[in-house]
Amino acid sequence: MRVVGSSMLSALKRLSTRKPPTLVSNIRSLSSFGTMSLPERQPFSPDFFFRQLFDGESSTYSYLLADLKNGDAVIIDPVLEQAKRDAQLVKDLGFQLKYAINTHMHADHITGSGWLRKLTGCQTVIAAASGAKADRHLKEGDRIDFGTHVIDTLATPGHTNGCMSYVIKDQGCIFTGDTVLIRGCGRTDFQEGCPRNLYDNVHCKIFTLPENFRIYPAHDYKGQLESSVWEEKRYNPRLTKDIEEFVKIMDTLNLPYPKKIDVSVPANRECGVYDIPKE
């Protein structure tokens, strides 16, 4: 039988009492190699209400936002078929809907803003450049207030000539309509669209925002809910190209004619009012 020396016994004792590496230390080790480079998310403030809503037929996201202190609310990009749902939600939560806001004149669905005006007494809002009727027409730099919260407006034409993006700086988010989608962007082959304008506006006005700003689009067709400036600057397969390649991509998409454009655009010029359902 071999006799183990005292130095060997001491080494074995140290090994037996050594603690295994923790999950935190493993994560720190991974991050040191640069695998975790996402910017820190800015949380919403306690007095800011956010609810993302969805219309399955058009894959449209609507956004109900409110000030929890005084109950003032706005909704961005409401859909006609969901107007009663949205009005009921506003009532259930005890909010007062001030504005129904559109990011642009949509071609794939009829806006719910006109019907919500009749259901709730809110005002309808859209960019002046869109050519659509509304209670309030916006130009870049105009502000929309609800309670203590402020929406700043950016003119971001390109998908259409009347696209607006809405920024809430204190909450670290932007509502981009069809200008920036998650890993994509809106088509530019109708409604006075222009790929060069879209590219310039995205790179000069949206991609210059802080990288941790959340991006909330008007649509998604793959079940994704949100993105960020950081993500789209790195992974958007169209908008990461140089401008000449981007224009070439957009000019050769060969997309089918939008199914509802001949109904939606005339209705949306009237803010959806003329086609409000009887019930």
Residue pairs with C-beta under 8 A, 6 or more apart in sequence:
4 12
27 36
30 36
38 230
39 210
39 211
39 212
39 228
39 230
40 212
41 172
41 212
41 214
42 171
42 172
42 212
42 213
44 50
44 171
45 170
45 171
46 68
47 67
47 68
47 69
47 147
47 148
48 65
48 66
48 67
48 68
48 149
48 170
48 171
49 64
49 65
49 66
49 67
49 68
49 73
49 93
49 95
50 63
50 64
50 65
50 171
51 63
51 64
51 65
51 89
52 61
52 62
52 63
52 216
52 225
52 226
53 61
53 62
53 63
53 64
53 82
53 85
53 86
53 89
54 60
54 61
54 62
55 62
55 79
55 81
55 82
55 109
57 81
57 109
58 79
58 108
58 109
58 219
58 260
59 219
59 220
59 221
60 77
60 79
60 106
60 108
60 109
60 218
60 219
61 77
61 216
61 217
61 218
61 219
61 220
62 75
62 76
62 77
62 78
62 79
62 82
62 86
62 112
63 75
63 76
63 77
63 175
63 216
64 73
64 74
64 75
64 86
64 89
64 90
64 95
65 73
65 74
65 75
65 76
65 146
65 149
65 168
66 72
66 73
66 74
66 93
66 95
66 146
66 147
67 73
67 146
67 147
67 148
67 149
69 147
69 148
70 147
70 148
71 94
71 95
71 96
71 147
72 95
72 96
72 98
72 146
72 147
73 90
73 95
73 96
73 97
73 98
73 146
74 97
74 98
74 99
74 100
74 101
74 144
74 146
74 151
75 86
75 90
75 97
75 99
75 100
75 101
75 116
75 122
76 101
76 102
76 103
76 166
76 175
77 101
77 102
77 103
77 106
77 111
77 175
77 177
77 218
78 86
78 100
78 111
78 112
78 113
78 116
79 109
79 110
79 111
79 112
80 109
80 110
80 111
80 112
80 114
80 115
80 267
80 272
80 275
80 276
80 277
81 109
81 112
82 112
83 112
83 115
83 116
83 119
84 115
84 119
86 112
86 116
87 97
87 116
87 119
87 120
90 96
90 97
90 120
96 120
97 116
97 120
97 121
97 122
98 122
98 123
98 146
99 122
99 123
99 124
99 125
99 136
99 144
99 146
100 111
100 112
100 113
100 116
100 117
100 122
100 123
100 124
100 125
101 113
101 125
101 126
101 144
101 151
101 166
102 111
102 113
102 124
102 125
102 126
102 130
102 132
102 134
102 268
103 163
103 164
103 165
103 166
103 175
103 176
103 177
103 178
103 179
103 218
104 126
104 127
104 130
104 159
104 160
104 162
104 163
104 164
104 177
104 178
105 126
105 130
105 131
105 132
105 160
105 162
105 191
105 265
105 268
105 269
106 218
106 264
106 265
106 268
107 190
107 191
107 258
107 260
107 261
107 264
107 265
108 219
108 258
108 259
108 260
108 261
108 264
109 260
109 264
110 260
110 263
110 264
110 267
110 268
110 272
110 275
111 267
111 268
111 271
111 272
112 272
113 122
113 124
113 125
113 126
113 134
113 271
113 272
114 124
114 270
114 271
114 272
114 273
114 276
115 272
115 273
115 276
115 277
116 122
116 124
117 123
117 124
117 135
117 271
117 273
118 276
123 134
123 135
123 136
124 133
124 134
124 135
124 136
124 271
125 134
125 135
125 136
125 137
125 138
125 144
126 132
126 134
126 137
126 138
126 162
126 164
126 271
127 137
127 138
127 139
127 155
127 162
127 163
127 164
128 137
128 138
128 139
128 162
129 139
129 155
129 157
129 161
129 162
130 160
130 161
130 162
131 162
131 269
132 162
132 268
132 269
132 270
132 271
133 269
133 270
133 271
133 273
134 271
138 144
138 153
138 164
139 153
139 155
140 153
140 154
140 155
140 164
141 152
141 153
142 153
143 150
143 151
143 152
143 153
144 150
144 151
144 153
144 166
145 151
149 168
149 170
149 171
150 168
150 169
150 170
151 166
151 167
151 168
152 166
152 167
152 168
152 169
153 164
153 165
153 166
153 167
154 164
154 165
154 166
154 167
154 174
154 201
154 205
154 206
155 163
155 164
155 201
156 163
156 164
156 165
156 176
156 177
156 179
156 198
156 201
156 202
156 205
156 206
157 163
157 192
157 194
157 197
157 198
157 201
158 179
158 186
158 188
158 193
158 194
158 195
158 196
158 197
158 198
158 199
158 200
158 201
158 202
159 177
159 178
159 179
159 185
159 186
159 187
159 188
159 191
159 193
159 198
160 178
160 186
160 190
160 191
160 192
160 193
161 191
161 192
161 193
161 194
162 191
163 177
163 178
163 179
163 186
164 177
165 174
165 175
165 176
165 177
165 179
165 180
165 205
165 206
166 174
166 175
167 173
167 174
167 175
167 209
167 213
168 174
172 210
172 212
172 213
172 214
173 213
173 214
173 215
173 216
174 206
174 209
174 213
174 214
174 215
174 216
174 229
175 216
175 217
175 218
176 206
176 215
176 216
176 217
176 218
177 186
177 217
177 218
178 185
178 186
178 217
178 218
178 219
179 185
179 186
179 198
179 201
179 202
179 206
180 202
180 206
180 215
180 217
180 227
180 232
180 236
180 239
181 217
181 218
181 219
181 220
182 215
182 217
182 220
182 222
182 224
182 226
182 227
182 232
183 224
183 227
183 232
183 235
183 236
183 237
184 236
184 237
184 238
185 198
185 202
185 236
185 238
185 239
186 193
186 198
187 193
187 250
187 253
187 255
188 194
188 195
188 198
188 250
189 250
189 251
189 253
189 255
190 258
190 261
191 265
195 246
195 247
195 250
195 251
196 243
196 247
198 250
199 239
199 243
199 246
199 247
200 243
202 239
203 239
206 215
206 229
207 229
207 232
207 233
207 239
209 229
210 229
211 228
211 229
211 230
211 233
212 228
212 229
212 230
213 228
213 229
214 226
214 227
214 228
215 226
215 227
215 228
215 229
215 231
215 232
216 226
217 227
232 239
233 239
233 240
234 240
238 246
238 249
238 250
239 246
241 249
258 264
263 275
267 274
267 275
